[in-house]
């Protein structure tokens, strides 16, 4: 998969739907998806109650640190991380080797239920990611699909002269 992620509104809506479904099915408080650089992609639930920018950044750092630990013991990566708190728990999983799915839940849910529902949601998100990559390759291969394909240098010069 390429290093940059190009997401159109259609894919964003589909991913948001998957996250909202996961929130309901897992009885979670918050669900969000971030890239490995710590940029939040989409979220669902009570996200206005937390500093999602910091949470996304710290989650990516946590995954990076854990990847280092995995390599030290001969593993490629740990695909699931779990933090248990007094009131809230955080389940972190890697999706498609490039995104991080975070589920925050409390006593109204269980780790088993979250893991089960995350597995299904991860499959859906990974399918969307694969379709996004295929779409990007099609658009890249056929630049005629680009709205700028028909604009020539002469058109640009004419636009800025006078």
Contact map, one row per residue, 1 for C-alpha under 8 A:
111000000000000000000000000000000000000000000000000000000000000000000000000000000000000000000000000000000000000000000000000000000000100000000000000000000000000000
111110000000000000000000000000000000000000000000000000000000000000000000000000000000000000000000000000000000000000000000000000000000100000000000000000000000000000
111110000000000000000000000000000000000000000000000000000000000000000000000000000000000000000000000000000000000000000000000000000000000000000000000000000000000000
011111000000000000000000000000000000000000000000000000000000000000000000000000000000000000000000000000000000000000000000000000000000000000000000000000000000000000
011111100000000000000000000000000000000000000000000000000000000000000000000000000000000000000000000000000000000000000000000000000000000000000000000000000000000000
000111110000000000000000000000000000000000000000000000000000000000000000000000000000000000000000000000000000000000000000000000000001000100000000000000000000000000
000011111011000000000000000000000000000000000000000000000000000000000000000000000000000000000000000000000000000000000000000000000001000000000000000000000000000000
000001111111000000000000000000000000000000000000000000000000000000000000000000000000000000000000000000000000000000000000000000000000000000000000000000000000000000
000000111111100000000000000000000000000000000000000000000000000000000000000000000000000000000000000000000000000000000000000000000000000000000000000000000000000000
000000011111110000000000000000000000000000000000000000000000000000000000000000000000000000000000000000000000000000000000000000000000000000000000000000000000000000
000000111111111000000000000000000000000000000000000000000000000000000000000000000000000000000000000000000000000000000000000000010001000000000000000000000000000000
000000111111111100000000000000000000000001000000000000000000000000000000000000000000000000000000000000000000000000000000000000000000000000000000000000000000000000
000000001111111110000000000000000000000000000000000000000000000000000000000000000000000000000000000000000000000000000000000000000000000000000000000000000000000000
000000000111111111000000000000000000000000000000000000000000000000000000000000000000000000000000000000000000000000000000000000010000000000000000000000000000000000
000000000011111111100000000000000000000001000000000000000000000000000000000000000000000000000000000000000000000000000000000010010000000000000000000000000000000000
000000000001111111110000000000000000000001110000000000000000000000000000000000000000000000000000000000000000000000000000000000000000000000000000000000000000000000
000000000000111111111000000000000000000000000000000000000000000000000000000000000000000000000000000000000000000000000000000000000000000000000000000000000000000000
000000000000011111111100000000000000000000000000000000000000000000000000000000000000000000000000000000000000000000000000100110000000000000000000000000000000000000
000000000000001111111110000000110000000001110000000000000000000000000000000000000000000000000000000000000000000000000000100000000000000000000000000000000000000000
000000000000000111111111000000100000000000111000000000000000000000000000000000000000000000000000000000000000000000000000000000000000000000000000000000000000000000
000000000000000011111111100000000000000000000000000000000000000000000000000000000000000000000000000000000000000000000000000000000000000000000000000000000000000000
000000000000000001111111111100100000000000000000000000000000000000000000000000000000000000000000000000000000000000001100100000000000000000000000000000000000000000
000000000000000000111111111111100000000000011000000000000000000000000000000000000000000000000000000000100000000000000000000000000000000000000000000000000000000000
000000000000000000011111111100000000000000000000000000000000000000000000000000000000000000000000000000000000000000000000000000000000000000000000000000000000000000
000000000000000000001111111100000000000000000000000000000000000000000000000000000000000000000000000000000000000000001000000000000000000000000000000000000000000000
000000000000000000000111111100000000000000000000000000000000000000000000000000000000000000000000000000000000100011001100000000000000000000000000000000000000000000
000000000000000000000111111110000000000000000000000000000000000000000000000000000000000000000000000000001001100000000000000000000000000000000000000000000000000000
000000000000000000000111111111100000000000001000000000000000000000000000000000000000000000000000000000111101100001000000000000000000000000000000000000000000000000
000000000000000000000010001111100000000000001100000000000000000000000000000000000000000000000000000000111100000000000000000000000000000000000000000000000000000000
000000000000000000000010000111110000000000111110000000000000000000000000000000000000000000000000000001111000000000000000000000000000000000000000000000000000000000
000000000000000000110110000111111000000000111010000000000000000000000000000000000000000000000000000011110000000000000000000000000000000000000000000000000000000000
000000000000000000100000000001111100000111110000000000000000000000000000000000000000000000000000000011100000000000000000000000000000000000000000000000000000000000
000000000000000000000000000000111110000111100000000000000000000000000000000000000000000000000000001111000000000000000000000000000000000000000000000000000000000000
000000000000000000000000000000011111111111000000000000010001000000000000000000000000000000000000001111000000000000000000000000000000000000000000000000000000000000
000000000000000000000000000000001111111110000000000000000001000000000000000000000000000000000000011100000000000000000000000000000000000000000000000000000000000000
000000000000000000000000000000000111111000000000000000000001001100000000000000000000000000000000011100000000000000000000000000000000000000000000000000000000000000
000000000000000000000000000000000111111000000000000000001001000000000000000000000000000000000000000000000000000000000000000000000000000000000000000000000000000000
000000000000000000000000000000000111111100000000000010011111100000000000000000000000000000000000000000000000000000000000000000000000000000000000000000000000000000
000000000000000000000000000000000111111110000000000010011000000000000000000000000000000000000000000000000000000000000000000000000000000000000000000000000000000000
000000000000000000000000000000011110011111100000000110010000000000000000000000000000000000000000000000000000000000000000000000000000000000000000000000000000000000
000000000000000000000000000000011110001111100000000000000000000000000000000000000000000000000000000000000000000000000000000000000000000000000000000000000000000000
000000000001001100100000000000011100000111110000000000000000000000000000000000000000000000000000000000000000000000000000000000000000000000000000000000000000000000
000000000000000100110000000001111000000111111010000000000000000000000000000000000000000000000000000000000000000000000000000000000000000000000000000000000000000000
000000000000000100110010000001110000000001111110000000000000000000000000000000000000000000000000000000000000000000000000000000000000000000000000000000000000000000
000000000000000000010010000111100000000000111110000000000000000000000000000000000000000000000000000000000000000000000000000000000000000000000000000000000000000000
000000000000000000000000000011000000000000011111110000000000000000000000000000000000000000000000000000000000000000000000000000000000000000000000000000000000000000
000000000000000000000000000001100000000000111111111100000000000000000000000000000000000000000000000000000000000000000000000000000000000000000000000000000000000000
000000000000000000000000000000000000000000000111111100000000000000000000000000000000000000000000000000000000000000000000000000000000000000000000000000000000000000
000000000000000000000000000000000000000000000111111000000000000000000000000000000000000000000000000000000000000000000000000000000000000000000000000000000000000000
000000000000000000000000000000000000000000000111111100100000000000000000000000000000000000000000000000000000000000000000000000000000000000000000000000000000000000
000000000000000000000000000000000000000000000011111111100000000000000000000000000000000000000000000000000000000000000000000000000000000000000000000000000000000000
000000000000000000000000000000000000000100000011011111110000000000000000000000000000000000000000000000000000000000000000000000000000000000000000000000000000000000
000000000000000000000000000000000000011100000000001111111000000000000000000000000000000000000000000000000000000000000000000000000000000000000000000000000000000000
000000000000000000000000000000000000000000000000001111111100000000000000000000000000000000000000000000000000000000000000000000000000000000000000000000000000000000
000000000000000000000000000000000000000000000000011111111110000000000000000000000000000000000000000000000000000000000000000000000000000000000000000000000000000000
000000000000000000000000000000000100011100000000000111111111000000000000000000000000000000000000000000000000000000000000000000000000000000000000000000000000000000
000000000000000000000000000000000000111000000000000011111111100000000000000000000000000000000000000000000000000000000000000000000000000000000000000000000000000000
000000000000000000000000000000000000010000000000000001111111110000000000000000000000000000000000000000000000000000000000000000000000000000000000000000000000000000
000000000000000000000000000000000000010000000000000000111111111000000000000000000000000000000000000000000000000000000000000000000000000000000000000000000000000000
000000000000000000000000000000000111110000000000000000011111111100000000000000000000000000000000000100000000000000000000000000000000000000000000000000000000000000
000000000000000000000000000000000000010000000000000000001111111110000000000000000000000000000000000000000000000000000000000000000000000000000000000000000000000000
000000000000000000000000000000000000000000000000000000000111111111000000000000000000000000000000000000000000000000000000000000000000000000000000000000000000000000
000000000000000000000000000000000001000000000000000000000011111111100000000000000000000000000000000000000000000000000000000000000000000000000000000000000000000000
000000000000000000000000000000000001000000000000000000000001111111110000000000000000000000000000000000000000000000000000000000000000000000000000000000000000000000
000000000000000000000000000000000000000000000000000000000000111111111000000000000000000000000000000000000000000000000000000000000000000000000000000000000000000000
000000000000000000000000000000000000000000000000000000000000011111111100000011000000000000000000000000000000000000000000000000000000000000000000000000000000000000
000000000000000000000000000000000000000000000000000000000000001111111110000111000000000000000000000000000000000000000000000000000000000000000000000000000000000000
000000000000000000000000000000000000000000000000000000000000000111111111000000000000000000000000000000000000000000000000000000000000000000000000000000000000000000
000000000000000000000000000000000000000000000000000000000000000011111111100000000000000000000000000000000000000000000000000000000000000000000000000000000000000000
000000000000000000000000000000000000000000000000000000000000000001111111111111000000000000000000000000000000000000000000000000000000000000000000000000000000000000
000000000000000000000000000000000000000000000000000000000000000000111111111110000000000000000000000000000000000000000000000000000000000000000000000000000000000000
000000000000000000000000000000000000000000000000000000000000000000011111111000000000000000000000000000000000000000000000000000000000000000000000000000000000000000
000000000000000000000000000000000000000000000000000000000000000000001111111000000000000000000000000000000000000000000000000000000000000000000000000000000000000000
000000000000000000000000000000000000000000000000000000000000000000000111111100000000000000000000000000000000000000000000000000000000000000000000000000000000000000
000000000000000000000000000000000000000000000000000000000000000000000111111111000000000000000000000000000000000000000000000000000000000000000000000000000000000000
000000000000000000000000000000000000000000000000000000000000000000100110011111000000000000000000000000000000000000000000000000000000000000000000000000000000000000
000000000000000000000000000000000000000000000000000000000000000001100110001111100000000000000000000000000000000000000000000000000000000000000000000000000000000000
000000000000000000000000000000000000000000000000000000000000000001100100001111111000000000000000000000000000000000000000000000000000000000000000000000000000000000
000000000000000000000000000000000000000000000000000000000000000000000000000011111000000000001100000000000000000000000000000000000000000000000000000000000000000000
000000000000000000000000000000000000000000000000000000000000000000000000000001111100000000111100000000000000000000000000000000000000000000000000000000000000000000
000000000000000000000000000000000000000000000000000000000000000000000000000001111110000000111000000000000000000000000000000000000000000000000000000000000000000000
000000000000000000000000000000000000000000000000000000000000000000000000000000011111000011110000000000000000000000000000000000000000000000000000000000000000000000
000000000000000000000000000000000000000000000000000000000000000000000000000000001111100011100000000000000000000000000000000000000000000000000000000000000000000000
000000000000000000000000000000000000000000000000000000000000000000000000000000000111110111000000000000000000000000000000000000000000000000000000000000000000000000
000000000000000000000000000000000000000000000000000000000000000000000000000000000011111110000000000000000000000000000000000000000000000000000000000000000000000000
000000000000000000000000000000000000000000000000000000000000000000000000000000000001111110000000000000000000000000000000000000000000000000000000000000000000000000
000000000000000000000000000000000000000000000000000000000000000000000000000000000000111110000000000000000110000000000000000000000000000000000000000000000000000000
000000000000000000000000000000000000000000000000000000000000000000000000000000000001111111000000000000011110000000000000000000000000000000000000000000000000000000
000000000000000000000000000000000000000000000000000000000000000000000000000000000111111111100000000000011100000000000000000000000000000000000000000000000000000000
000000000000000000000000000000000000000000000000000000000000000000000000000000000111000111110000000001111000000000000000000000000000000000000000000000000000000000
000000000000000000000000000000000000000000000000000000000000000000000000000000011110000011111000000001110000000001000000000000000000000000000000000000000000000000
000000000000000000000000000000000000000000000000000000000000000000000000000000011100000001111100000111100000000000000000000000000000000000000000000000000000000000
000000000000000000000000000000000000000000000000000000000000000000000000000000111000000000111110000111000000000000000000000000000000000000000000000000000000000000
000000000000000000000000000000000000000000000000000000000000000000000000000000110000000000011111111110000000000000000000000000000000000000000000000000000000000000
000000000000000000000000000000000000000000000000000000000000000000000000000000000000000000001111111110000000000000000000010011000000000000000000000000000000000000
000000000000000000000000000000000000000000000000000000000000000000000000000000000000000000000111111000000000000000000000010001001000000000000000000000000000000000
000000000000000000000000000000000000000000000000000000000000000000000000000000000000000000000111111000000000000000000000000000000000000000000000000000000000000000
000000000000000000000000000000000011000000000000000000000000000000000000000000000000000000000111111100000000000000000000000000000000000000000000000000000000000000
000000000000000000000000000000001111000000000000000000000000000000000000000000000000000000000111111110000000000000000000000000000000000000000000000000000000000000
000000000000000000000000000000001111000000000000000000000001000000000000000000000000000000011110011111000000000000000000000000000000000000000000000000000000000000
000000000000000000000000000000111100000000000000000000000000000000000000000000000000000000011110001111100000000000000000010000000000000000000000000000000000000000
000000000000000000000000000001111100000000000000000000000000000000000000000000000000000001111000000111110000000000000000000000000000000000000000000000000000000000
000000000000000000000010000111110000000000000000000000000000000000000000000000000000000001110000000011111000000001000000000000000000000000000000000000000000000000
000000000000000000000000000111100000000000000000000000000000000000000000000000000000000111100000000001111100000000000000000000000000000000000000000000000000000000
000000000000000000000000001111000000000000000000000000000000000000000000000000000000000111000000000000111111100000000000000000000000000000000000000000000000000000
000000000000000000000000000110000000000000000000000000000000000000000000000000000000001110000000000000011111110000000000000000000000000000000000000000000000000000
000000000000000000000000000000000000000000000000000000000000000000000000000000000000001100000000000000001111110000000000000000000000000000000000000000000000000000
000000000000000000000000001100000000000000000000000000000000000000000000000000000000000000000000000000001111110000000000000000000000000000000000000000000000000000
000000000000000000000000011100000000000000000000000000000000000000000000000000000000000000000000000000001111111011000000000000000000000000000000000000000000000000
000000000000000000000000000000000000000000000000000000000000000000000000000000000000000000000000000000000111111111000000000000000000000000000000000000000000000000
000000000000000000000000000000000000000000000000000000000000000000000000000000000000000000000000000000000000111111100000000000000000000000000000000000000000000000
000000000000000000000000000000000000000000000000000000000000000000000000000000000000000000000000000000000000011111110000000000000000000000000000000000000000000000
000000000000000000000000010000000000000000000000000000000000000000000000000000000000000000000000000000000000111111111000000000000000000000000000000000000000000000
000000000000000000000000010100000000000000000000000000000000000000000000000000000000000000100000000000100000111111111100000000000000000000000000000000000000000000
000000000000000000000000000000000000000000000000000000000000000000000000000000000000000000000000000000000000001111111110000000000000000000000000000000000000000000
000000000000000000000000000000000000000000000000000000000000000000000000000000000000000000000000000000000000000111111111000000000000000000000000000000000000000000
000000000000000000000100110000000000000000000000000000000000000000000000000000000000000000000000000000000000000011111111100000000000000000000000000000000000000000
000000000000000000000100010000000000000000000000000000000000000000000000000000000000000000000000000000000000000001111111110000000000000000000000000000000000000000
000000000000000000000000000000000000000000000000000000000000000000000000000000000000000000000000000000000000000000111111111000000000000000000000000000000000000000
000000000000000000000000000000000000000000000000000000000000000000000000000000000000000000000000000000000000000000011111111100000000000000000000000000000000000000
000000000000000001100100000000000000000000000000000000000000000000000000000000000000000000000000000000000000000000001111111110000000000000000000000000000000000000
000000000000000000000000000000000000000000000000000000000000000000000000000000000000000000000011000010000000000000000111111111000000000000000000000000000000000000
000000000000000000000000000000000000000000000000000000000000000000000000000000000000000000000000000000000000000000000011111111100000000000000000000000000000000000
000000000000000001000000000000000000000000000000000000000000000000000000000000000000000000000000000000000000000000000001111111110000000000000000000000000000000000
000000000000001001000000000000000000000000000000000000000000000000000000000000000000000000000010000000000000000000000000111111111000000000000000000000000000000000
000000000000000000000000000000000000000000000000000000000000000000000000000000000000000000000011000000000000000000000000011111111100000000000000000000000000000000
000000000000000000000000000000000000000000000000000000000000000000000000000000000000000000000000000000000000000000000000001111111110000000000000000000000000000000
000000000010011000000000000000000000000000000000000000000000000000000000000000000000000000000000000000000000000000000000000111111111000000000000000000000000000000
000000000000000000000000000000000000000000000000000000000000000000000000000000000000000000000001000000000000000000000000000011111111100000000000000000000000000000
000000000000000000000000000000000000000000000000000000000000000000000000000000000000000000000000000000000000000000000000000001111111110000000000000000000000000000
000000000000000000000000000000000000000000000000000000000000000000000000000000000000000000000000000000000000000000000000000000111111111000000000000000000000000000
000001100010000000000000000000000000000000000000000000000000000000000000000000000000000000000000000000000000000000000000000000011111111100000000000000000000000000
110000000000000000000000000000000000000000000000000000000000000000000000000000000000000000000000000000000000000000000000000000001111111110000000000000000000000000
000000000000000000000000000000000000000000000000000000000000000000000000000000000000000000000000000000000000000000000000000000000111111111000000000000000000000000
000000000000000000000000000000000000000000000000000000000000000000000000000000000000000000000000000000000000000000000000000000000011111111100000000000000000000000
000001000000000000000000000000000000000000000000000000000000000000000000000000000000000000000000000000000000000000000000000000000001111111110000000000000000000000
000000000000000000000000000000000000000000000000000000000000000000000000000000000000000000000000000000000000000000000000000000000000111111111000000000000000000000
000000000000000000000000000000000000000000000000000000000000000000000000000000000000000000000000000000000000000000000000000000000000011111111100000000000000000000
000000000000000000000000000000000000000000000000000000000000000000000000000000000000000000000000000000000000000000000000000000000000001111111111110000000000000000
000000000000000000000000000000000000000000000000000000000000000000000000000000000000000000000000000000000000000000000000000000000000000111111110000000000000000000
000000000000000000000000000000000000000000000000000000000000000000000000000000000000000000000000000000000000000000000000000000000000000011111110000000000000000000
000000000000000000000000000000000000000000000000000000000000000000000000000000000000000000000000000000000000000000000000000000000000000001111111110000000000000000
000000000000000000000000000000000000000000000000000000000000000000000000000000000000000000000000000000000000000000000000000000000000000000111111110010000000000000
000000000000000000000000000000000000000000000000000000000000000000000000000000000000000000000000000000000000000000000000000000000000000000100111111011000000000000
000000000000000000000000000000000000000000000000000000000000000000000000000000000000000000000000000000000000000000000000000000000000000000100111111010000000000000
000000000000000000000000000000000000000000000000000000000000000000000000000000000000000000000000000000000000000000000000000000000000000000100111111110000000000000
000000000000000000000000000000000000000000000000000000000000000000000000000000000000000000000000000000000000000000000000000000000000000000000001111111000000000000
000000000000000000000000000000000000000000000000000000000000000000000000000000000000000000000000000000000000000000000000000000000000000000000000011111100000000000
000000000000000000000000000000000000000000000000000000000000000000000000000000000000000000000000000000000000000000000000000000000000000000000011111111100000000000
000000000000000000000000000000000000000000000000000000000000000000000000000000000000000000000000000000000000000000000000000000000000000000000001001111110000000000
000000000000000000000000000000000000000000000000000000000000000000000000000000000000000000000000000000000000000000000000000000000000000000000000000111111011000000
000000000000000000000000000000000000000000000000000000000000000000000000000000000000000000000000000000000000000000000000000000000000000000000000000001111111000000
000000000000000000000000000000000000000000000000000000000000000000000000000000000000000000000000000000000000000000000000000000000000000000000000000000111111100000
000000000000000000000000000000000000000000000000000000000000000000000000000000000000000000000000000000000000000000000000000000000000000000000000000000011111110000
000000000000000000000000000000000000000000000000000000000000000000000000000000000000000000000000000000000000000000000000000000000000000000000000000000111111111000
000000000000000000000000000000000000000000000000000000000000000000000000000000000000000000000000000000000000000000000000000000000000000000000000000000111111111100
000000000000000000000000000000000000000000000000000000000000000000000000000000000000000000000000000000000000000000000000000000000000000000000000000000001111111110
000000000000000000000000000000000000000000000000000000000000000000000000000000000000000000000000000000000000000000000000000000000000000000000000000000000111111111
000000000000000000000000000000000000000000000000000000000000000000000000000000000000000000000000000000000000000000000000000000000000000000000000000000000011111111
000000000000000000000000000000000000000000000000000000000000000000000000000000000000000000000000000000000000000000000000000000000000000000000000000000000001111111
000000000000000000000000000000000000000000000000000000000000000000000000000000000000000000000000000000000000000000000000000000000000000000000000000000000000111111
000000000000000000000000000000000000000000000000000000000000000000000000000000000000000000000000000000000000000000000000000000000000000000000000000000000000011111
